[in-house]
């Protein structure tokens, strides 16, 4: 499950095999597209995952 609790704004966001976020405080986050979509509450993503 995707859990990112940041109040800082991202310094840089890159896309490749996953989403890579470099935060202003120097921390890094790597998020797979599946986890990102799984965490999305919109109807399209929920329907896409549940069939």
VMD Tcl script that draws the C-alpha trace (Angstrom):
set ca {
  {0.00 0.00 0.00}
  {1.24 3.45 -0.91}
  {1.92 5.68 2.10}
  {3.69 8.99 1.66}
  {3.10 11.61 4.31}
  {5.01 14.63 3.14}
  {4.15 18.27 3.52}
  {7.23 19.36 1.59}
  {6.92 20.12 -2.09}
  {8.76 17.86 -4.51}
  {12.02 19.23 -5.87}
  {11.92 16.96 -8.92}
  {9.58 14.30 -10.30}
  {10.86 11.82 -12.90}
  {9.05 9.05 -14.75}
  {10.65 5.82 -15.90}
  {9.72 2.32 -14.80}
  {8.21 4.02 -11.74}
  {7.60 7.51 -10.37}
  {10.71 8.94 -8.72}
  {10.25 11.93 -6.40}
  {13.12 13.93 -4.94}
  {11.85 16.01 -2.02}
  {13.23 19.39 -0.95}
  {14.61 17.81 2.24}
  {16.72 15.35 0.20}
  {14.46 12.33 0.81}
  {13.58 10.14 -2.18}
  {10.40 8.23 -2.98}
  {10.04 5.51 -5.61}
  {6.45 4.53 -6.44}
  {5.39 1.85 -8.89}
  {2.61 2.78 -11.29}
  {0.51 -0.09 -9.93}
  {0.81 1.24 -6.35}
  {0.03 4.77 -7.53}
  {-3.07 3.61 -9.36}
  {-4.08 1.35 -6.46}
  {-4.02 4.37 -4.12}
  {-6.10 6.53 -6.48}
  {-9.70 7.02 -5.26}
  {-11.16 8.00 -8.65}
  {-13.81 5.76 -10.20}
  {-11.75 5.01 -13.31}
  {-8.80 3.60 -11.38}
  {-10.94 1.67 -8.90}
  {-12.98 0.13 -11.73}
  {-9.78 -0.65 -13.65}
  {-8.35 -2.57 -10.69}
  {-11.54 -4.35 -9.69}
  {-12.62 -5.31 -13.20}
}
mol new
graphics top color blue
foreach p $ca { graphics top sphere $p radius 0.5 }
foreach p [lrange $ca 0 end-1] q [lrange $ca 1 end] { graphics top cylinder $p $q radius 0.2 }
display resetview
